[in-house]
Amino acid sequence: MEVRNCRKCGIMFNYLGGPPICAACRKDAEMLFQKVRDYIHDNPKASISQICEDCGCTNTQLRQWIREERLEFSKDSDIVMKCENCGAPIRTGRFCDKCKNNMASDLGDVYRQPEVPVEEPKSNRDGNRMRFRR
């Protein structure tokens, strides 16, 4: 078991994995997330700065939730992120569907078993030759 200081409040806690924050701060962050999610649902036309101001979250935290695909904006929303690979407009995550599919395909190719080359049958040239006895 590892003991760490919480990144937000500084108290010591038993670190089990994930972000290095204590259970109380994690609960507060989850409550803030729920508040932001409900706000976006009720105000689909709100801008990022308006969401941050009205809900009390930081721009960085809001963008992190979007990249983690925890938040998704509706088609009515003016908020559009860019795919980190090709720059296409997306509503959530880091990559567009096309880039995700390409990456999954490339990853699948890496783990695919190499095909065993098919050996051509050897010609039976020696069988057709004449042999002499000495």
Contacts in CASP RR format, 6 or more apart in sequence:
PFRMAT RR
TARGET T0000
AUTHOR 0000-0000-0000
METHOD contacts of the structure
MODEL  1
MEVRNCRKCGIMFNYLGGPPICAACRKDAEMLFQKVRDYIHDNPKASISQ
ICEDCGCTNTQLRQWIREERLEFSKDSDIVMKCENCGAPIRTGRFCDKCK
NNMASDLGDVYRQPEVPVEEPKSNRDGNRMRFRR
1 14 0 8 1.000
1 15 0 8 1.000
1 16 0 8 1.000
2 14 0 8 1.000
2 15 0 8 1.000
3 12 0 8 1.000
3 13 0 8 1.000
3 14 0 8 1.000
3 15 0 8 1.000
4 12 0 8 1.000
4 13 0 8 1.000
4 15 0 8 1.000
4 20 0 8 1.000
5 11 0 8 1.000
5 12 0 8 1.000
5 13 0 8 1.000
5 20 0 8 1.000
6 12 0 8 1.000
6 13 0 8 1.000
6 20 0 8 1.000
6 21 0 8 1.000
6 22 0 8 1.000
6 25 0 8 1.000
7 19 0 8 1.000
7 20 0 8 1.000
7 21 0 8 1.000
7 25 0 8 1.000
8 21 0 8 1.000
8 22 0 8 1.000
8 25 0 8 1.000
9 21 0 8 1.000
9 22 0 8 1.000
9 24 0 8 1.000
9 25 0 8 1.000
10 22 0 8 1.000
11 22 0 8 1.000
13 22 0 8 1.000
13 23 0 8 1.000
19 26 0 8 1.000
21 29 0 8 1.000
29 61 0 8 1.000
32 55 0 8 1.000
32 56 0 8 1.000
32 57 0 8 1.000
32 61 0 8 1.000
33 65 0 8 1.000
33 70 0 8 1.000
35 55 0 8 1.000
36 51 0 8 1.000
36 55 0 8 1.000
36 57 0 8 1.000
36 62 0 8 1.000
36 65 0 8 1.000
36 71 0 8 1.000
37 70 0 8 1.000
37 71 0 8 1.000
39 46 0 8 1.000
39 51 0 8 1.000
39 54 0 8 1.000
39 55 0 8 1.000
40 46 0 8 1.000
40 51 0 8 1.000
40 71 0 8 1.000
40 73 0 8 1.000
40 77 0 8 1.000
43 50 0 8 1.000
43 51 0 8 1.000
44 73 0 8 1.000
44 74 0 8 1.000
44 76 0 8 1.000
44 77 0 8 1.000
45 76 0 8 1.000
45 77 0 8 1.000
45 78 0 8 1.000
46 54 0 8 1.000
46 77 0 8 1.000
47 78 0 8 1.000
47 79 0 8 1.000
48 59 0 8 1.000
48 62 0 8 1.000
48 63 0 8 1.000
48 79 0 8 1.000
49 59 0 8 1.000
51 57 0 8 1.000
51 62 0 8 1.000
52 58 0 8 1.000
52 59 0 8 1.000
52 62 0 8 1.000
62 71 0 8 1.000
65 71 0 8 1.000
66 72 0 8 1.000
66 73 0 8 1.000
66 81 0 8 1.000
66 92 0 8 1.000
66 93 0 8 1.000
67 93 0 8 1.000
67 94 0 8 1.000
68 93 0 8 1.000
69 92 0 8 1.000
69 93 0 8 1.000
71 92 0 8 1.000
72 91 0 8 1.000
72 92 0 8 1.000
73 79 0 8 1.000
73 80 0 8 1.000
73 91 0 8 1.000
73 92 0 8 1.000
74 91 0 8 1.000
75 91 0 8 1.000
77 91 0 8 1.000
79 91 0 8 1.000
80 89 0 8 1.000
80 90 0 8 1.000
80 91 0 8 1.000
81 89 0 8 1.000
81 90 0 8 1.000
81 91 0 8 1.000
81 92 0 8 1.000
81 93 0 8 1.000
82 88 0 8 1.000
82 89 0 8 1.000
82 90 0 8 1.000
83 89 0 8 1.000
83 90 0 8 1.000
83 94 0 8 1.000
83 95 0 8 1.000
83 96 0 8 1.000
83 99 0 8 1.000
84 94 0 8 1.000
84 95 0 8 1.000
85 95 0 8 1.000
85 96 0 8 1.000
85 99 0 8 1.000
86 96 0 8 1.000
86 98 0 8 1.000
86 99 0 8 1.000
87 96 0 8 1.000
88 96 0 8 1.000
88 98 0 8 1.000
88 99 0 8 1.000
89 96 0 8 1.000
90 96 0 8 1.000
95 103 0 8 1.000
END
